[in-house]
């Protein structure tokens, strides 16, 4: 029995950096104002994501993870719960972009059983599909507008261009397999802040026996005492995976955000 490991995956190898002008545009539909251009919506979203890129590595939080192994009827056969101190490291230097997570286990609930579990990692950074560094690897399309909690939200569809570097991978038996994901993001029209993203496989990966991969990540506002600005940070990430014979359901919850700073000092001797 194999453990499936799904992760958001960033590469050290060179990737083309293209802005909106290099993207294949779709036709806006679903009641989006005629004067709203996809280029403007993407520029707004990418500015917000760049701000997130700078903010998120400066905070730590509590991550609660629930891993469910489901039976054929969809009922839970086994459940494992864990609580971690969570910290993420993100670095963009030249043509190299890296994302690394640090998890310090605080508590584990559930007796260990010889059942394969899904290990999912890195999905709070799913919104990086709108970062300028990756925009050349996706197609985008406006898909309407809706109102939620008094806010105007744009729906922007995205689809990974097969053959280009992927931001996600399936790790199986020590090998990484890039994933082609497509989905929709709900973006605040005024601020460009991403409030929710849903995504899934463009097509089943039959050669790896991967039939279904669905992801939903939600972001919520958070205000630190040391700042007057409201930050949109990950609140939940839900991952569902299905093969021909097995099903898994993982839920990641993020809370207790705290800001920290690191001061470094170097000296040069004779």
N, C-alpha and C positions, 0 to 999 in steps of 0.2 A: 504494500500500500504506500502510495506516494503522498507527501505533503505538498500542496500547491502553495506557492509563494507569489503573490501579486504585489507589485510595488510601482510607485511613481519612480521613474528612472531617468536620470540626467547624465549626460555624456561629457567626457573630456575631449573627444575628438571634434574637429572643426565642424561647425554647422553654419549654413547660410543665414545671415541676418537680413531679412527683408521686411520693410514696413508695408503699410497698406497698399502702396502703389504696385507691389509685386504679387498681390493676392488675387485669385480668381473670385470675382464678386458674383453673388446671386441677385435675384430680384426681390425687393422688399414686398411683403404682403401682410395681410392680417390687420390693416388699419393703421400702419405706421405712417406718420405724417410725411407727405410727399417731399418736403424740403429737408428731411433727415437723410443724410448720406451714410452709407456703411462705413466709409473711410473715417468720418467724424466719430461714429459710435465706437469703432475699434480704437481710435486714438484716445478717446476718453477712457475706455476700459483699460488700455495698456498703461496709461498714466497712473490709474488707480492700482494696478497690479505691481507696477514698479515701486509705488509707495509701500504696498504690502511686503514686497521683497525686502525693503529696508527695515520695516518694523518687526516682522515676525521673528527674525533671529535674535531680537533683543528682549524676548519674553520667554518665560518658562511657565508651564501649566501642569495640571493633573490630567492624565489620559486614562480613561476607563475603557477597557476592551472586553467585549463579549463575543466569544467564538462558539457558534452553534453548528453542530453536525446534524443535518436533517435526514429524515427517512423518506421513503417514496411518497408517502401521503403528505409530506411537508411538516410533520410533527418533529419536535426536537428529540433526537436520540441521545445527545450528550451536549453539555454546555460547560464552557470554561470561562471564568471571569478573572480579569487581572487589572491591577491598578498600578500605574507607572508615574514617576516624575519624568516629564517629557520636555525635550529641548531639541530644536532643529538648527542645523548649520547650513547656510546657503552662501555660495561664493560665485561671483561672476568676474572672471579675469580674462581679458582678450577673447579668444574663441573657446574658452573652457568654462563650463557651468557645472557646478556640483551641488548636490543636495544630500545631506546626511542627517540621520535622526539619532538621538541619544535617548534610550529608555532605561530608567533605573527602577526595577521591580520593587514595589512597596507591599503588595498583597496579592495572593492568588487564591481563588475560591473554586473548589471542584476537585474531586479525586481524579488523578491521572488514569486514563484508559488507553488501551492500544487501538485508538481510532485516529485516522488521518484528519488533521484540522487545517483550515485555510489560514495562512499567515499573510496578512495584508499590511502594507506599510506605505507611508508617504502621501496618502491621498489628501491631506489638508492643502497640499500645494497644487491640486488639480487646476486651479485658476491660472497657473502659469502657461496654459495653452494660449492665453492672450498676451503674454509678455512679448515685447518686440523681438527678443532672442529666438522665439519659436514661431512667430507668425508666418514665416515663409514655409512652414511645414504643415499648414492647415488651410482649408477653404472655409470661408465664413459667409453667412447669409442672415439677413434680418428676417424674423419670423413673427412679427407682430408686437403689440404692446398691451400691457394690462396694468391694473391698479391693485396694490396690496398695501394695507395699513396706511392708506393715504399717499403712497408713493407711486410714481409712474415708473414701471419697469419695462425695459426692452428685452425681448427674447432674441438672443443671437445664437444661431446654430453654428457648430463647428464640425469639421470632418478632417481627420488626419489624411495626408496625402501618402498613399502607400509607396514604399520604397525610400522615403525620407526618414531621417532620424525620428524615432518615437520618444515621447516623454514617459512612456509606461512599458513595463515588461512583465512577462510571466517567467518565474524561475522554477525549473523542474529538473531534478537530478543534477543540480549544479550548473545548469546552463540557462542563459537568459534568452527569451524569445520576445522580440518587440511586438507590441500590441497596436492595432489600428483601431482607434476609438473615435466615435462620433457622438455628439450630444447637443445639449442646449444650456445656455447660461441665462440667468435672469439678472439684468444689470440696471442699476438705478440710473435713470436717464439724466438726472441733474448732476450727480456726483461721480458716476462711473463705477461705483462700488458694486462688486458682485455679491449677490445675496444667496444664490443657489446655483448649483450645476448638477445636471444629470447626464450620464454618459453610458455607453455600452459598446460592444464589439460591432464593427461594421459588418462582419460575417463570422460564422462559427469557424473555429480553428480545428477542423476535423482530424488533422494529422497529429494534434496534441490531445485529442479527445475533450477539447474545451468547447462546450455548446453555448453557454450563456455567461456573460460577465456584465453585471449592471452595477452602477455606482451612483450614489447621490451624496453630495457634500453641501452642507448648509453653513452659512456665515452669519454671525450676529454682532450687533454693536457692543462695544465695550469701552468704557472711559476709565483711564487710570487717574489716580489722585494727583499725580505729578503733571498732568496735562489736561488742557481744556478741550482737546480734540477727541472726537469719537472714532475709535478704530474698529474696523470690521474684521473679526478673527474667526477661525473655524470653531463651530459648535458641535457638529456631528458629521460622521462619514459612515455611510452604510454600503456594504459590498455584498452582492449576491453572486455566487458562482455555481455553475451546474455542468457536470460531465454526463456521460451516458448512464452512469450508475450511481453517482454521488452528488449531493447538494450541500452547500455551506451558506451560512448567513453570519456576517461579522458586523458589529456595530462599535464604532469608536466615538467616545464622547470626550470633549475637551472643556475644562473648567478651571477655576482658581488661577486665572492669568496673573502673573506678576512680571513687572518690568525689572530688568537688571542691566548693569553696565559693567564693562570690563576695561580697566585701565592698565596699560602696559608701559613699561619704561625700559629703555635700553641705554647702555653706556659703552663707549668705545675706549679701550685701553691703549696704552702706548704700543 
